[in-house]
């Protein structure tokens, strides 16, 4: 195994360890200090799995346009 491959392997192991420890702390139920929580959340953001699909924007599905159309039609009458 080359030095580059060893380094990549160590990088993956360290990343997995960081993620596992952050997950363990966040799901333990123990009250975390603000700095512990920030570190765990930063690790989650940096190394977390990317989303498969974009989050749904629930505001787009609200009938605001229909309400405005109805009000404009009433004003025309």
C-alpha positions in Angstrom: 0.0 0.0 0.0 1.5 3.4 -1.0 1.8 6.3 1.3 -0.9 8.2 -0.5 -3.3 5.2 -0.1 -2.4 5.0 3.6 -3.1 8.7 4.1 -6.4 8.4 2.3 -7.3 5.4 4.5 -6.4 7.3 7.7 -8.4 10.4 6.5 -11.5 8.2 6.0 -11.0 6.6 9.4 -10.7 9.9 11.2 -13.7 11.3 9.4 -15.8 8.3 10.4 -14.6 8.6 14.0 -15.6 12.3 14.1 -19.0 11.6 12.6 -19.6 8.6 15.0 -18.6 10.7 18.1 -20.7 13.7 17.1 -23.7 11.4 16.4 -23.2 9.6 19.8 -23.1 13.0 21.7 -26.1 14.4 19.9 -28.2 11.4 20.4 -27.1 10.6 23.9 -29.7 12.8 25.6 -27.0 14.3 27.8 -27.2 18.1 28.0 -24.3 19.5 25.9 -22.5 22.8 26.3 -22.9 25.4 23.6 -19.4 24.8 22.3 -19.9 20.9 22.3 -23.1 21.4 20.4 -21.5 23.8 17.9 -18.6 21.3 17.2 -21.0 18.4 16.7 -23.2 20.4 14.3 -20.1 21.7 12.4 -18.9 18.2 12.0 -22.4 17.1 10.8 -22.4 19.9 8.2 -18.9 19.3 7.0 -19.0 15.6 6.7 -22.7 14.7 6.6 -24.3 12.9 3.7 -25.5 15.2 1.0 -29.2 15.4 0.4 -30.6 13.2 -2.4 -33.3 15.7 -3.2 -33.8 19.4 -2.5 -35.9 20.1 0.6 -39.5 21.0 -0.3 -40.4 24.6 0.2 -43.9 24.4 1.8 -44.6 28.1 1.2 -44.8 27.5 -2.5 -47.8 25.3 -2.0 -49.8 27.8 -0.1 -52.8 29.3 -1.9 -51.7 33.0 -1.6 -52.0 33.6 -5.3 -55.5 32.3 -5.4 -56.5 34.5 -2.5 -55.0 37.6 -4.2 -56.8 36.6 -7.4 -60.1 36.3 -5.6 -59.7 39.7 -3.9 -58.7 41.3 -7.2 -61.8 39.9 -8.9 -64.1 41.2 -6.1 -62.6 44.7 -6.5 -63.3 44.6 -10.2 -67.0 43.8 -9.6 
